[in-house]
Amino acid sequence: MSQKEDVKKLLELVQQYPDVEIVPMIDCEAVPSDDYAYYAGSWGYASLDEYYRDDERIYFRSEDEEQLIDDEYDSFCGQGMNDDKVMEKAREKVNAYPWTKCICVYIGPA
């Protein structure tokens, strides 16, 4: 997709969801050092998503949900439940995270 198409998609999402937070995700290659206060970037893909933030990082439902469920699954193992029940508990726990709806915008190097 071209930058023009990416920006068009972002603007469409903002029109459809005007009260939803915009979360820019900046590629580490766009900020090669801390020598300067600002760096130029380029607009990338935008999508409607949900995020959850803990003390270590930010998770996006579209990208990280299955890994979070797997992690929770491991925490429930060995508690005397069958695999289906463990998976159900893991999904319930992840669904109960404080997910926040957002428009996620990827920013790449210029």
N, C-alpha and C positions, 0 to 999 in steps of 0.2 A: 504494500500500500504506500502511496506517496504521502509526503507531509501534508499536502493540501487535503487529501482524503482523510487523513488522521485527524486534522483539525476540524473538518466538517463533521466527522463522527462525534468528536468531543462536544461540539456546539449542539448537535442533535440531542445528545444525552443530557446536557445542561438544560435544554428547553423542556425535555420530557420529565426531568427530575430536578427542578430548580432548588429544592430544599436539601438535596443530598450533598454531603461533603465531597470535595474533590481532593484526592490523594495523589500527589505527584511522586512517582517512583523513579529515582534518578540512577541511571546506570553508573557504576563506579568508574567507567572509562570516560565519563563526561567531566569528572573531577579528578584529574591526574595527580594533584598535590594540594597542599594547603598554603601554597605561596601567595595566592591572591584571594580576594574576598568573593569574587564571582567568576563563573565560567559560562561560556555559551553552550547551549544544548540544542537539541532538535526534538520536535514533537514526535512522539511515537503513538502506538496503539492505545486507544481508550476503550474502557468497558465498564459496565455496571457490575459491581461485585460487592462482597462484604469482607470486612477485615476484623481481626481480633489481635490485640496487642498484649503481650506479656512483658515481663521485665527484660527479656533478651532481644525480642524482635517483633516484627509484624507478620501476621499470617493472612493470606487471602484464601477465602473459601474455595475459589475456583482452582487454585494451585496446590493448596496445602491441606485441605480437609481430609483426604485419605490417609496422609501421613500422620495427622493428629489422631485419627481414629485408630490407626495401627499402634501408635504410642499408648493410647488409653487402653486398647485391647491388652497390651502387654502388662499394664498395671492391674488389670482385673484377673489375669490368669492365675491359676492356683488357688482360687477362692471357692472351689467346689461347684462351679457352674459349667454346664456344657458349652461348646463353642458358640452355638447360636445365641445363648443367653449372654455370654461374654461380649459378643459383637453387638448385641442390642444395647447393653449397658454402655459400651464404648461410644456408640453413635449418640445415645441420649446425652452423655456427658459433653461431647463435642458440640451437639446442638444447643446445649445450655450455656456455652461460652457467650460472653457479651459481644456478639457479632454486631458490627455497625455497617449499614449499607453505605456504599461510596461509589464514586466514579473514579476509577483507577486510571491514571495517565502515565504512560512510560515515557521518560525523557532520556534520550540517548546523546552520544557525543555529537558535536556540531560538525 
